[in-house]
Amino acid sequence: MVDSAEYEVEKAEDDIEIRRYPKMILATVYGHSDNDAFGILFDYIAGNNKSRRKISMTVPVISSEKIAMTAPVISDTRSFSFVMPASFDMDTIPDPLDARTRIEEVPARRLAVIRFRGYAGAKAIGGRTSKLLEFTERRGLATRGEPFLMRYNPPFTPGFLRRNEMGIEIVQ
């Protein structure tokens, strides 16, 4: 079984939740396709780090990339991140051997999140992103940064069993 990042649901309305996440550590690769970045990060957790330590896989896997929509482009920087187990902090997380892997600490934050099933293709992502941004705008919720995709299942999982989410940070 794979560990999942902890969060607390503050409010749920239809298929959108407002969540509070604690501080977390991410291993991130910038500027590569999801497949290439996944391989780089998988190598890191499989022991390609200075401690040669294996690190448990934690979900979700988080990605952000340029997504074409009817609204403005979401992001011009592609990133792909693995959430590190909560047992690590910046002092205990093994340093990567591959310079393309960056270890980053994300402070505690609130997110607006919409969950969906199926494959996370451009149409599904664009539709959920639009709905999420419309929700935050209607509720007068100030956001920070760009929407991002969170995936919870391995690539061989059938579409109807896949859990995906689009999230965006809400300013306190």
C-alpha positions as CSV (number, residue, x, y, z in Angstrom):
1,M,0.0,0.0,0.0
2,V,1.2,3.5,-0.9
3,D,1.2,6.3,1.7
4,S,-0.9,9.3,1.0
5,A,-0.2,13.0,1.9
6,E,-2.3,14.0,4.9
7,Y,-4.9,16.8,4.8
8,E,-7.9,18.1,6.6
9,V,-11.1,18.9,4.8
10,E,-12.4,22.3,6.0
11,K,-15.4,22.5,3.7
12,A,-16.9,20.5,0.9
13,E,-19.3,21.9,-1.7
14,D,-20.5,19.6,-4.5
15,D,-17.3,18.1,-5.9
16,I,-14.9,20.8,-4.6
17,E,-13.2,20.7,-1.2
18,I,-11.2,23.3,0.7
19,R,-8.3,21.5,2.4
20,R,-5.6,22.3,4.8
21,Y,-2.3,20.5,4.1
22,P,0.7,20.5,6.6
23,K,4.2,21.4,5.5
24,M,5.6,18.8,3.1
25,I,8.8,18.0,1.3
26,L,8.7,17.5,-2.5
27,A,11.3,16.0,-4.8
28,T,10.8,17.9,-8.1
29,V,12.1,17.8,-11.6
30,Y,11.5,20.9,-13.9
31,G,11.4,21.1,-17.6
32,H,11.0,17.4,-18.6
33,S,8.1,15.4,-19.8
34,D,6.0,13.5,-17.2
35,N,7.5,10.2,-18.3
36,D,11.1,11.4,-18.1
37,A,10.6,13.2,-14.8
38,F,8.9,10.1,-13.3
39,G,11.9,8.0,-14.2
40,I,14.3,10.5,-12.7
41,L,12.3,10.7,-9.5
42,F,11.7,7.0,-9.3
43,D,15.5,6.5,-9.5
44,Y,15.8,9.0,-6.6
45,I,13.4,7.1,-4.3
46,A,14.9,3.7,-5.4
47,G,18.2,4.7,-3.9
48,N,19.9,7.1,-6.4
49,N,20.7,9.5,-3.5
50,K,23.7,10.3,-1.4
51,S,22.5,7.9,1.4
52,R,21.7,5.2,-1.1
53,R,18.4,4.9,0.9
54,K,15.2,3.7,-0.6
55,I,12.3,6.0,0.1
56,S,8.6,4.9,0.2
57,M,6.4,6.1,-2.6
58,T,3.8,8.6,-1.4
59,V,0.8,10.0,-3.4
60,P,-0.2,12.2,-4.9
61,V,2.2,12.7,-7.8
62,I,2.0,16.4,-8.6
63,S,2.5,17.9,-12.0
64,S,2.1,21.3,-13.6
65,E,2.5,22.1,-17.2
66,K,1.4,24.4,-20.0
67,I,-2.3,23.5,-20.6
68,A,-4.2,25.0,-23.5
69,M,-7.7,26.2,-22.5
70,T,-10.2,28.8,-23.5
71,A,-8.9,30.8,-20.5
72,P,-5.3,32.0,-20.2
73,V,-2.6,29.4,-20.2
74,I,-2.2,27.8,-16.7
75,S,1.6,27.6,-16.5
76,D,4.7,28.0,-18.7
77,T,6.9,25.9,-16.4
78,R,6.6,22.2,-16.5
79,S,7.2,20.5,-13.2
80,F,6.7,17.0,-11.8
81,S,6.9,16.2,-8.1
82,F,6.9,13.2,-5.7
83,V,5.6,13.9,-2.2
84,M,8.1,12.6,0.3
85,P,7.0,10.7,3.4
86,A,6.0,12.9,6.3
87,S,8.8,11.3,8.4
88,F,11.3,13.4,6.5
89,D,12.3,17.0,7.0
90,M,14.9,19.1,5.2
91,D,17.6,17.9,7.5
92,T,16.9,14.2,7.1
93,I,15.8,13.8,3.4
94,P,18.6,12.2,1.4
95,D,20.3,14.5,-1.1
96,P,19.8,13.5,-4.7
97,L,22.7,12.4,-6.9
98,D,21.0,13.6,-10.0
99,A,21.2,17.4,-10.3
100,R,17.8,17.5,-12.1
101,T,16.1,16.5,-8.8
102,R,15.4,19.4,-6.5
103,I,14.3,18.9,-2.9
104,E,11.8,21.6,-1.8
105,E,9.9,22.3,1.3
106,V,6.3,23.5,0.8
107,P,4.9,25.4,3.8
108,A,1.5,24.4,5.3
109,R,-1.2,25.7,3.0
110,R,-4.9,25.7,2.1
111,L,-6.0,24.4,-1.3
112,A,-9.2,24.3,-3.3
113,V,-9.4,20.9,-4.9
114,I,-11.7,19.2,-7.4
115,R,-11.6,15.4,-7.7
116,F,-12.2,13.4,-10.9
117,R,-11.9,9.9,-12.2
118,G,-10.5,8.7,-15.5
119,Y,-7.5,9.6,-17.6
120,A,-6.1,13.0,-16.9
121,G,-6.0,14.2,-20.5
122,A,-6.0,17.8,-21.7
123,K,-9.8,18.0,-22.0
124,A,-10.5,16.6,-18.5
125,I,-7.8,18.8,-17.0
126,G,-9.0,21.9,-18.7
127,G,-12.6,21.4,-17.8
128,R,-11.9,20.7,-14.1
129,T,-9.5,23.6,-14.0
130,S,-12.1,26.0,-15.4
131,K,-14.7,24.7,-12.8
132,L,-12.2,25.1,-10.0
133,L,-11.2,28.7,-11.0
134,E,-14.9,29.6,-11.4
135,F,-15.6,28.3,-7.9
136,T,-12.8,30.3,-6.3
137,E,-13.9,33.4,-8.2
138,R,-17.6,33.1,-7.2
139,R,-16.6,32.6,-3.6
140,G,-14.2,35.5,-3.6
141,L,-11.3,33.2,-2.7
142,A,-7.9,34.8,-3.5
143,T,-5.5,32.2,-5.0
144,R,-1.8,32.0,-5.3
145,G,0.2,30.3,-8.1
146,E,-1.2,28.2,-10.8
147,P,-3.5,25.2,-10.8
148,F,-1.8,21.8,-10.6
149,L,-2.7,18.2,-11.2
150,M,-2.5,15.5,-8.5
151,R,-2.5,11.8,-9.5
152,Y,-3.0,8.9,-7.2
153,N,-2.6,5.8,-9.2
154,P,0.1,3.9,-11.2
155,P,-0.1,4.2,-15.0
156,F,-1.4,0.6,-15.4
157,T,-4.6,1.4,-13.4
158,P,-7.8,1.3,-15.6
159,G,-9.2,4.8,-16.3
160,F,-12.5,4.2,-14.4
161,L,-10.5,3.4,-11.2
162,R,-8.1,6.4,-11.4
163,R,-8.3,9.2,-8.9
164,N,-7.1,12.6,-10.1
165,E,-7.4,16.1,-8.6
166,M,-6.8,19.6,-9.7
167,G,-5.8,22.0,-7.0
168,I,-4.9,25.6,-6.4
169,E,-3.6,27.4,-3.4
170,I,-5.9,29.7,-1.5
171,V,-4.4,32.7,0.2
172,Q,-5.1,32.7,4.0
